[in-house]
Amino acid sequence: MNESISEKNFFMYHNLRHLSINFAFENSKKYFMKYKSLKIKMLLNHLDSSNQMTLPNLMLQIYMKSKNSELSDKFFEEQASYIDFVCKKLTISPVQAVLLSIFMIEKDKVKLTDIRNFLGFYLFFFDELDDLINRKFIRCHKTNDEYIGIINSQAEKAIANDEAFSPTDYSNSSLHDFFELLKMIFTESYTFDEANEEVKLFIENNSQLNSIQYLKNQNLSEAEQILFLYFVYFFIIENKAVFVLSEVKNHEVFNSSIDTILLLSNLEASKLVKNDMVERIVEKQIYKIKKSVLKQFLANSI
């Protein structure tokens, strides 16, 4: 991707007619640092120069105008045409349109306190957020007494393509679909609970897959199951055969109160993984998934 473009060329290149030039210059010091970030440029790649009513165009507009708006009646009146379009397209409320626009622009993890500061609105809207979470537009968890949210990658993709979003239906899926799910949960900052929820839903709806049957036959706990799938995914997709204990423990899915050492011991006792190199320093111990186990997991599935 090209280096950050200048403020002048930013407007010439993208021709964002729907932004007021006066507004842009008055607020340039506040906003251009955000525009120069890679995250914003990725979103702006989806904007067209014809000022069409598309989700990426309008959500950028909502995001910009919502800063320090306090979610006032005046703000909703002035942005009504943009907000109404987003609400109808995604079947969400006006407040959710604002919240989702912020998550869409920021992309990375967003502290909910930062959203309140951004809006200048210090009450909160947990019912609105809960609904977005339940409908899988966003994911949210608590870390160090801070609630942190991030947009669901599938929702982000749908919005970027100017499409309505609905959560993935896992019914009658393939093994390829399962690995797509594993890729998502192991590479997109999922917590254990979030990863476990998605995996359980997939397993419940796909007992026809031999790999799922094999998994169920192991009678693993939920945590052991996620750890086993971690080994499977990284070996098969990422061609990674060796796992250092400290590396596993520090992965976001397991970086919590989960006792990774105990889980590994249980998987080792079940003969699913092996401790390939016993080190005096526990954190440096190396684990591998057994190739015979992988063959059984993949049998008649590919």
C-alpha positions, 0 to 999 in steps of 0.5 A: 500500500502507498505511503500516507498521502498529504492532506491536500491530495487526500481530498483531491484523490478521494473527491469526497463531495459529501464532506464540507470543505469548511468542516474539513479545514476547521477540523484538520488538526483533529482528524488528519492524523486519523486519516493517515493511519493504515486503518482509515486508508483501507476503508477509504479504498472502498469509497467512490468519487460519485458520492453514492449512498453506500455503507462505507461512504455514509458510515465515514460521514457519520463517524466524522460528524459524531465526534463531540456530538453528544448524540444530540437531537440536532446531530440526529436531525442533521445526519438523518438521511445518512443514519436512516440509510444505514439503519434500513440497510443493516436493520439497526437503530440510529444509536447503533448506526453511530456505534457501528460506524465508530467500530467500522472506522477504528477496526482495531480494539476500541475501549468503550470509554474511548467511544464515550469520550469521542462522542462527548456522551457520558451515559451509556447504551448497553442495550444497544451494544448487547444487541450488536453483540448478540447479532454478531456485528461486534465482539466485546470483552472485559480486560483489566476493568476495561470493556473492549470491542472490535468489529466482527471481520465478517460484518466488516467485509459485508459493510465494506462491500455495501451489503447487509450482514447476517451471521454465518449459518454453520449448518451442513458446512465442510471441513474447509469451512471449519478451518476458515472458522479456526483461522478467524478465531486464532488470528483475529483476537478472539478470547477463549469464551468467544472462540469456544462459542463459535466452535461449539456452534459449528460442532452442533450443526455438523455431526456429519463431518468425520473430523467432527465425529473424531473430535467428539469421540475424544471426550475432551473438555471445552478448553482441551478441545480448543487447545487441540484445534489450535495445534491442528490449525497451525500444523495444517494451515500454517505448517507449524509443527513445534509449539513452545509452551510460553508461545501457547500460553501467550496466545490471546485465546489462552492468555487468561485464567486458563491453566494451559500447562494442565491442558497440555498434560491432559492432551499428552495423557490422551496421546494427542500431543507429545512433549518433544523436548523436556526442558528444565525451564517449564516455559521452554518445553516443546510440544507437537501434535502427533501425525497419527492423530492428524491422519485420523482427524483428517481421514475421509474428510479431504 
